[in-house]
Amino acid sequence: MKSTYPEFGGSRIKTRNLFQLTVVLLLTAFCAGVATCLGQGSLTPPGPPGPTMLTLSQLQARTPVDAVHTPGNANGEFAITNPGSYYLTTNIVGVSGKDGIDIYTNNVTLDLNGFSLWGVASGGYYQGVQVFPGCTNVTVQNGAIGGWSEHGIYSQGNNVTLEHLSVSENSYYGIVLVNVSTVRYCMTSANRYIGIAVLANGCLVADNTCSGDDWGNSSSDGGIIVEGNYNRIENNHVTGLGGGYGIGVETFAQCTNNIIVRNSVEGSGTSDYSFNSLQAVGPVITNTVSGIITNSNPWANFGF
């Protein structure tokens, strides 16, 4: 059935559509006003981004050995006077009349970092590295030391560790130990009198190679010479000596109770080893024939 008032029905539909449109427009205007009232903050960037990674000094706090961080004094080209970890950044050539690096304090690690500390021909008696008396817990490692007018390393400290070093061509001794120390995985070569001199009690000298030391042909010197008590000399290899001993304990000093085991010496003949009955020594097997080792004792020392 058709509407009696068609014009009235059409007008009602138009009115409803107009109302809906009005509501939409009002809501849109209201939201726009709210957005305007709520600030969005400054559009200016706060600045460049900051670092997101740790620096090298934060990862491992170490100090370079140089004129700024370790200035020298009358005795040495460089001086370490504060505990900490130090490292070389380049090869160092000594200056006339001074040690290379002097260590005056406890709890120091000196990492040569693969570089060399080389001396110069000069008068007097100077060391590549000197650890002064009273210093404890010092480590020197990872590099080459040579060409000094006296000793490569002169260690007077306690609990000093020397490791992974090549010490060569020094005018007297390669390494000198005056107090309790450990020397391991080092090589000495072409030092004029002694490769490693143990003038202390209670040291460990192990897993080192000494080659061509004592080129001055001193009959009382050699590769490894001990003038102390209760030291352990183990698993070292000594070759190409001059007129002295491969491994020897000085008898005039009445040294006692040094343990000498599992070493090998080549090139000194009857002077491969020298010690008295006051030492604790593994069997000494010399003149091995045809490369055949005939003694199965695990503590034996060998000479060729």
JOJOQUI-V991069 format. One record per pair of residues at least 24 apart in sequence whose ideal C-beta (glycine too) atoms are under 7 Angstrom apart, sorted by the first residue. I is the first residue (numbers start at 1). J is the second residue. Records with the same first field share a line. If there is no record, write none. Layout:
BEGIN
I: J, J
END
This chain:
BEGIN
61: 85
62: 86, 87
64: 89
65: 101
72: 98
75: 99, 102
76: 100, 101, 102
79: 104
80: 104, 105, 108, 110
81: 105
83: 107, 108
84: 108
85: 109
86: 110
87: 111, 113
88: 112, 113, 115, 143
90: 115
91: 115, 116, 118
92: 117
93: 118, 120
94: 118, 119, 120, 148
95: 120
96: 120, 122
97: 122, 124
98: 126
99: 126, 127, 130
100: 128, 129
101: 129
102: 130, 132
103: 131, 132, 135, 138
104: 132, 135
105: 135
106: 135, 136, 137
107: 137
108: 138
109: 139
110: 139, 140
111: 141, 142
112: 141, 142, 143
113: 142, 143
114: 142, 143
115: 143
116: 143, 144
117: 143, 145
118: 146, 147
119: 147, 148, 149
122: 149
124: 149
125: 149, 150
126: 150
127: 151, 153, 154
128: 152, 153
129: 153
130: 154
131: 155, 156, 157, 160
132: 156, 157
140: 165
141: 165
146: 170
151: 176
155: 181
162: 186
173: 197
174: 213
177: 203
183: 208
184: 208
188: 213
189: 213
190: 215
192: 216
193: 218, 221
194: 221, 222, 225
195: 223, 224
196: 224
197: 225
198: 226, 227, 228, 231
199: 227, 228
200: 228
201: 228, 229, 230, 231
202: 230, 231
203: 228, 231
204: 232
205: 231, 233, 236
206: 234, 235, 236
207: 235, 236
208: 236
209: 237
210: 236, 238
211: 239, 240
212: 240
213: 241
214: 241, 242, 243, 244
215: 242
216: 242
217: 242, 243
218: 243, 244
219: 243, 244
220: 244
222: 246, 248
223: 247
225: 250
226: 250, 255, 258
227: 253, 255
228: 255
229: 255, 256, 257, 258
230: 257, 258
231: 258
232: 259
233: 258, 259, 260, 263
234: 261, 262, 263
235: 262, 263
236: 263
237: 264
238: 265
239: 266, 267
240: 267
241: 267, 268
244: 271
245: 271, 273, 274
246: 272, 273
247: 273
248: 273, 274, 275
249: 274, 275, 279
251: 276
260: 301
261: 299, 301
262: 299, 301
263: 301
264: 302
265: 303
266: 304
272: 303
273: 301, 303
END
